[in-house]
Amino acid sequence: MFVIDVLRHISPGSFESVMNLLNNEGCVGWRFVQTVPFTVEEVNQALLQMVAAKAVSVWKYSDKPPPNSVEEMSVADVECAADFSQLLFAVTAHGMHLWDQWSPPTDNDRTL
């Protein structure tokens, strides 16, 4: 749910933006919930799970006109993607519904 939480602020957002926000030690990020930064592998796995659950959609830049247009990717295409750095991620309505039901950790849960 941490991924959905940061994506709701930047949706659609790049993988780099998601990583930066998750690992932000200020009031925006979730770095306080664990003693080490979120890793690329952890965030990849979380995104794949959220895509499979239809909580997050994935978009890629299209080579079709107009310039800089994007097209949604299928779950199968996302699972085959070797590099998430060129993709955009967005929270779906279902993802927002899941986020609304979530009870996130608070400052009292800090591990640092």
MOGI-V222808 format. One record per helix or strand of 2 or more residues. SS is the DSSP state (A for helix, B for strand). FROM is the first residue (numbers start at 1). LEN is the number of residues. If there is no record, write none. Layout:
ss	from	len
SS	FROM	LEN
SS	FROM	LEN
//
This chain:
ss	from	len
A	2	9
B	13	2
A	15	8
A	31	3
A	40	13
B	56	6
B	70	3
A	75	6
B	87	5
A	93	9
A	107	3
//
